[in-house]
Amino acid sequence: MAYLFQESELPKLLSTVPGRERVFFVSKELTGMDDMLAGIMRYRAGAASPLHLHENCEHFYFIMEGRGTVETHDGIRRVEPGDMIFIPAEDRHRLRALDPLFYFEFQAPNRFKTTILDGTKEDLLWERVDGKVWVQS
């Protein structure tokens, strides 16, 4: 069975730590499967994810608009439109927006645990625009 989703009809999630928003196109909630998690992310200039890692999860970012930096064990590198970033499972990483940043995110499988290395548990909380709260696992 194929799925067709229109962004405006999908739940928008706002980080409880201001400056980040996401819309999932593929999630267990939407498709009933947990083989992958995919969607788009928007960061305000200056916004950043906490330094973190995902157990049992490969992670990709594809930058579509804006400039930023990605921090890994190899250091900090600048990223811009057209860049694809691959984060292997268990590798620590942080993404920071230098400009307003828009990117596609893909994680597989969607059976992972996120560990925050530099931040707080609030960094994992996302409020749905409809008022419900989604907690990143």
C-alpha positions in Angstrom: 0.0 0.0 0.0 1.3 3.4 -0.9 0.9 6.5 1.2 0.6 10.1 0.1 1.0 12.8 2.7 0.6 16.6 2.3 2.8 18.5 4.7 0.0 20.9 5.8 -2.1 17.9 6.9 0.6 16.2 9.1 1.3 16.9 12.8 3.8 19.7 13.3 6.1 19.3 16.3 7.7 22.2 18.1 10.7 21.6 20.4 10.1 22.6 24.0 13.6 24.2 23.7 12.8 27.0 21.2 14.0 27.3 17.7 13.3 23.8 16.3 10.3 22.3 14.5 9.7 19.1 12.7 7.1 17.3 10.5 7.3 13.6 10.1 6.2 12.0 6.8 7.1 8.5 7.9 6.6 7.4 11.5 5.0 4.5 13.3 2.0 6.8 14.1 1.4 7.6 10.4 2.3 4.3 8.7 2.1 1.6 11.4 5.7 0.5 10.8 8.9 1.3 12.7 11.5 0.5 10.1 12.3 4.1 9.6 11.6 7.7 10.7 11.7 10.5 8.1 10.6 14.1 7.9 11.7 17.7 7.6 13.2 19.9 10.2 13.5 23.7 10.5 15.9 25.5 12.8 16.0 29.2 13.5 19.4 30.9 13.1 21.4 30.0 16.2 19.2 27.0 17.2 21.0 23.7 17.8 20.3 20.1 18.8 21.9 18.9 22.0 25.0 16.8 21.6 23.5 13.3 21.5 23.7 9.8 20.1 21.2 7.2 18.9 21.6 3.6 19.9 20.7 1.1 17.1 20.0 3.8 14.5 21.7 5.1 11.3 21.0 8.8 10.8 21.0 11.1 7.7 20.6 14.8 7.2 20.2 16.3 3.7 20.5 20.1 3.9 18.1 21.9 1.6 18.3 25.6 2.7 20.6 27.6 5.0 24.0 27.0 6.5 25.0 25.3 9.7 27.6 23.2 11.4 27.6 19.5 12.3 29.6 18.4 15.3 30.9 14.8 15.4 33.8 13.0 17.0 35.8 14.2 14.0 35.2 17.9 14.9 32.9 20.6 13.6 32.3 21.0 9.9 30.2 23.6 8.0 27.2 22.3 6.0 25.2 24.0 3.3 22.5 23.1 0.7 23.3 19.9 -1.2 25.3 18.4 1.7 24.3 14.9 2.9 25.5 14.0 6.4 25.6 10.4 7.5 25.8 9.6 11.3 26.5 6.0 12.1 24.7 4.4 15.0 26.1 5.3 18.4 28.1 8.3 17.0 27.6 11.5 18.9 26.5 14.5 16.9 25.0 18.0 17.1 23.5 20.2 14.3 23.6 24.0 14.7 22.0 26.5 12.4 24.1 29.5 11.3 21.2 30.8 9.2 17.6 29.6 9.2 18.1 25.9 8.3 15.8 23.5 6.5 16.7 19.9 6.0 15.4 16.4 5.5 16.1 13.9 8.2 16.0 10.1 7.9 16.6 7.6 10.7 16.5 3.8 10.5 15.3 1.7 12.2 12.8 3.7 14.3 13.5 1.4 17.2 16.3 3.5 18.9 17.1 5.2 22.2 18.5 8.7 22.2 21.1 9.6 24.8 21.6 13.3 25.5 25.3 14.0 26.2 25.2 17.8 26.6 21.7 19.2 27.4 18.6 18.3 29.4 15.7 15.9 29.1 13.6 18.8 27.7 15.7 18.6 24.6 13.8 15.3 23.8 10.4 16.9 24.2 8.4 18.1 21.3 4.9 19.6 21.5 2.5 18.9 18.8 0.7 21.9 17.4 -2.6 20.1 18.3 -1.5 20.2 22.0 -0.3 16.7 22.5 3.4 16.0 23.5 5.7 13.6 21.5 8.7 12.3 23.4 11.7 11.2 21.3 12.8 7.8 22.5 
